Amino acid sequence: MAQGTERGTRRARRRPRTALAVLTAALLGVTGCDAVGGDSPGPSAAASERAAPTPLWDTSPESVAAVGDSITRGFDACTVLSDCPEVSWATGASAEVDSLAVRLLGRTGAAERSWNYAVTGSRMADLAGQVTRAAARKPELVAVMAGANDACRETTSAMTPVADFRDRFEEAMATLREKLPTAQVYVASIPDLKRLWSEGRTNPLGKQVWKLGICPSMLGDADALDAAATQRRNTVRDRVEAYNGVLREVCAKDRRCRTDGGAVHAFRFGTGQLSRWDWFHPSVDGQARLAEIAYRAVTAKKP
């Protein structure tokens, strides 16, 4: 009994101290703003006054650089076997095309703040070098269309392996990020080369130009419809689809990169959208369609 009485006495003595601690904690909670420094606002005020974060994707970039291959150079759009960058879907000044740069920057702005570093005949292995040159301009948007020449080889066995294609594109993106950490990147898909063959093969002049060496893996022996020719073209088609998968996957890892969602590959180029000389590269009208696709992708609120 004595031991129990002693414990009760100790508990009774603790009660005032416990009550004091609770009261002190409550007072500190009420006066917490001053406790951390003068008139500093409380958490709720700070949250309400905090500036909205800058969006990762700006739908109105102030400058554009283009990299890629013959399509972005406007090859065969104006004259046979020649570049015609003025009708490029990405940076061209032609009113018929209304390029991505013109749509974003206006005609004067595009003339002053857009640059075309694409090179006819280039492959994915060349992209890092183009990106390095473009980076010197510090563009806010880099437009990419590359990869068709990796499939357009002398034979299907000479096509760039998918793993190498991935390595080279990752290298180009790493180069871009090293030099332009906050630049946005638009990546166009590779067109359906088999679709271009099926449209162009109806034109005798186009087939003669093909014999000069334009995409032989797909366009060689253009009228052949035997099993071997069909298998060859399907192999090229499948490789292009694999390349497009790589473009999507690598781009998805970069928060400031967007693809066209496969829109260029899905676009059904007709004879009106193909060069009247080689019936394979985009015509002026085809370039305009590519510009439309790019502008929709770049200015969309969500990818």
Secondary structure as the mmCIF struct_conf table of DSSP 4:
data_model
#
loop_
_struct_conf.conf_type_id
_struct_conf.id
_struct_conf.beg_label_comp_id
_struct_conf.beg_label_asym_id
_struct_conf.beg_label_seq_id
_struct_conf.end_label_comp_id
_struct_conf.end_label_asym_id
_struct_conf.end_label_seq_id
HELX_RH_AL_P HELX_RH_AL_P1 ALA A 2 VAL A 30
TURN_TY1_P TURN_TY1_P1 THR A 31 THR A 31
HELX_RH_AL_P HELX_RH_AL_P2 GLY A 32 ALA A 35
TURN_TY1_P TURN_TY1_P2 VAL A 36 ASP A 39
HELX_LH_PP_P HELX_LH_PP_P1 SER A 40 GLY A 42
HELX_RH_AL_P HELX_RH_AL_P3 PRO A 43 GLU A 49
BEND BEND1 ARG A 50 ARG A 50
HELX_LH_PP_P HELX_LH_PP_P2 ALA A 51 PRO A 55
BEND BEND2 LEU A 56 LEU A 56
BEND BEND3 THR A 59 SER A 60
BEND BEND4 GLU A 62 GLU A 62
STRN STRN1 VAL A 64 GLY A 68
BEND BEND5 ASP A 69 ASP A 69
TURN_TY1_P TURN_TY1_P3 SER A 70 ASP A 76
BEND BEND6 ALA A 77 THR A 79
TURN_TY1_P TURN_TY1_P4 VAL A 80 LEU A 81
HELX_RH_3T_P HELX_RH_3T_P1 PRO A 85 VAL A 87
TURN_TY1_P TURN_TY1_P5 TRP A 89 THR A 91
TURN_TY1_P TURN_TY1_P6 ALA A 95 VAL A 97
HELX_RH_AL_P HELX_RH_AL_P4 LEU A 100 ARG A 113
STRN STRN2 SER A 114 ASN A 116
TURN_TY1_P TURN_TY1_P7 THR A 120 GLY A 121
HELX_RH_3T_P HELX_RH_3T_P2 MET A 124 ASP A 126
HELX_RH_AL_P HELX_RH_AL_P5 LEU A 127 ALA A 135
TURN_TY1_P TURN_TY1_P8 ALA A 136 ARG A 137
BEND BEND7 GLU A 140 GLU A 140
STRN STRN3 LEU A 141 MET A 145
HELX_RH_AL_P HELX_RH_AL_P6 ALA A 148 ALA A 151
BEND BEND8 ARG A 153 THR A 155
HELX_RH_3T_P HELX_RH_3T_P3 THR A 156 ALA A 158
BEND BEND9 MET A 159 MET A 159
HELX_LH_PP_P HELX_LH_PP_P3 THR A 160 PRO A 161
HELX_RH_AL_P HELX_RH_AL_P7 VAL A 162 LYS A 179
TURN_TY1_P TURN_TY1_P9 PRO A 181 THR A 182
STRN STRN4 GLN A 184 VAL A 187
HELX_LH_PP_P HELX_LH_PP_P4 ALA A 188 PRO A 191
HELX_RH_AL_P HELX_RH_AL_P8 LEU A 193 GLY A 200
TURN_TY1_P TURN_TY1_P10 ARG A 201 THR A 202
HELX_RH_AL_P HELX_RH_AL_P9 PRO A 204 TRP A 210
TURN_TY1_P TURN_TY1_P11 LYS A 211 GLY A 213
BEND BEND10 ILE A 214 CYS A 215
HELX_RH_AL_P HELX_RH_AL_P10 PRO A 216 LEU A 219
TURN_TY1_P TURN_TY1_P12 GLY A 220 ASP A 223
BEND BEND11 ASP A 226 ASP A 226
HELX_RH_AL_P HELX_RH_AL_P11 ALA A 227 ALA A 252
TURN_TY1_P TURN_TY1_P13 LYS A 253 LYS A 253
BEND BEND12 ASP A 254 ASP A 254
TURN_TY1_P TURN_TY1_P14 ARG A 255 ARG A 256
STRN STRN5 CYS A 257 THR A 259
TURN_TY1_P TURN_TY1_P15 GLY A 261 GLY A 262
HELX_RH_AL_P HELX_RH_AL_P12 ALA A 263 ALA A 266
HELX_RH_3T_P HELX_RH_3T_P4 THR A 271 GLN A 273
STRN STRN6 LEU A 274 LEU A 274
TURN_TY1_P TURN_TY1_P16 ARG A 276 ASP A 278
BEND BEND13 TRP A 279 HIS A 281
STRN STRN7 PRO A 282 PRO A 282
HELX_RH_AL_P HELX_RH_AL_P13 VAL A 284 THR A 299
BEND BEND14 LYS A 301 LYS A 301
#
